[in-house]
């Protein structure tokens, strides 16, 4: 199983409250449409921190890299990426292998 961690900074003209609503509610609708995704989580700072390099992180779990690539190649995957690009000034995607330690 692989995990993608998408670290996101909101657009300069977007309030923290609007970003929080977007990442915790609105963007989830796009994630639900990605085929082959096993699990999805949204994470956002508890309070606004102008010094933080990112405001939120989404975690997407897929069986393997082939399933991830197939999902993002679909219309739903392209729509999810476009939605994120429209709401973020900076995004960094980490493709990781997760190991539960305890």
Residue pairs with C-beta under 8 A, 6 or more apart in sequence:
1 38
1 61
1 62
1 63
1 64
1 97
1 98
2 61
2 62
2 63
2 64
2 65
2 68
2 95
2 96
2 97
2 98
3 59
3 60
3 61
3 95
3 96
3 97
3 98
4 59
4 60
4 61
4 62
4 68
4 93
4 94
4 95
4 96
5 57
5 58
5 59
5 93
5 94
5 96
6 57
6 58
6 59
6 60
6 84
6 91
6 92
6 93
6 94
7 53
7 54
7 56
7 57
7 91
7 92
7 93
7 94
8 23
8 54
8 55
8 56
8 57
8 58
8 84
8 87
8 88
8 90
8 91
9 53
9 54
9 55
9 88
9 89
9 90
9 91
10 16
10 18
10 19
10 55
10 56
10 87
10 88
10 89
11 87
11 88
11 89
12 89
14 22
14 87
16 45
16 48
16 55
19 44
19 55
19 56
19 87
20 44
20 56
22 87
23 42
23 44
23 55
23 56
23 58
23 87
24 42
24 44
26 83
27 42
27 58
27 80
27 83
27 84
27 87
28 40
28 42
30 76
30 79
30 80
30 83
31 37
31 40
31 58
31 60
31 80
32 40
33 76
33 79
33 80
34 40
34 60
34 71
34 72
34 74
34 76
34 77
34 80
35 70
35 71
35 74
35 76
36 62
36 63
36 67
36 68
36 70
36 71
37 60
37 61
37 62
37 71
38 61
38 62
38 63
39 59
39 60
39 61
40 58
40 59
40 60
40 61
41 58
41 59
42 56
42 58
43 56
43 57
43 58
43 59
44 55
44 56
45 52
45 55
45 56
48 55
53 90
54 90
54 92
60 68
61 98
62 68
62 71
65 95
68 95
71 77
72 78
72 80
72 81
84 91
85 91
